[in-house]
């Protein structure tokens, strides 16, 4: 486990550094292009379809694409809406197995490593838009507001997943055995800091929106302790930015649940 821990932590550090910039730059432009319409009870309607705003074009052209690599036509693990069990400060996440195009940070040549996976009993976690959070789906992206959220979440881009686990009748932390379309991926954990202002981060949860789900933004519920269940997350704006880089405009309408205290 320790030999795998160092590269995962290195990848997580790089992801946090770049994705924080993404949320502050491109993510802001994309969010501004798609205003929220408030609904009864504080719930929001899905994000409207948006095209790339003209002011974001220089940022995309100058920076974002070179930080990411599209893996074309590969079988990989998608963990964006996964639930994870913490064991010894690593998150073991129950992810979906998908085939098609996805996107990832190019650190450690993720696409090349994943391409060699089928012959060697593993695959790599990458990103594509999960059907569950697109309008009409049963999940949404919950915004944990910056400047006050101190919860922990798994950051799974580049996480390693081992196919041998799929034959196991059970796995620690999960009540049900894995189905044919699921796999366990080991992902580094990010701890949010309430002392760091910004756009916060997003985690996936049930839709329609449930106010009590925001408890997962607090360290009393989501943390590094063994036995804790945490969601996968990313800085606010990341999902839409990656969706745009992967598929181009328009970004599909996504279910969102902003915190009453956030400026989402």
Secondary structure, DSSP 8 states (H G I E B T S, - for coil): -HHHHHHHHHHHHHHHHHHHHHHHTHHHHHHHHS---B-GGG-B-----B---GGGHHHIIIIIHHHEEEEEEEEEEEEEEEEEEEETTEEEEEEEEEEEEEEEE-GGGHHHHHHTTTTTTEEEEEB---GGGBTTSSEEEEEE-TTT---EEEEEEEEEEEGGGGGSS-BTTBSS---TTEEEEEEEEEE--TTS-SS-EEEEEESS--GGGGGGGSTTTSSSSTT-EEEBEEETTHHHHHHHHHH-SSB--B-EE--TTS--
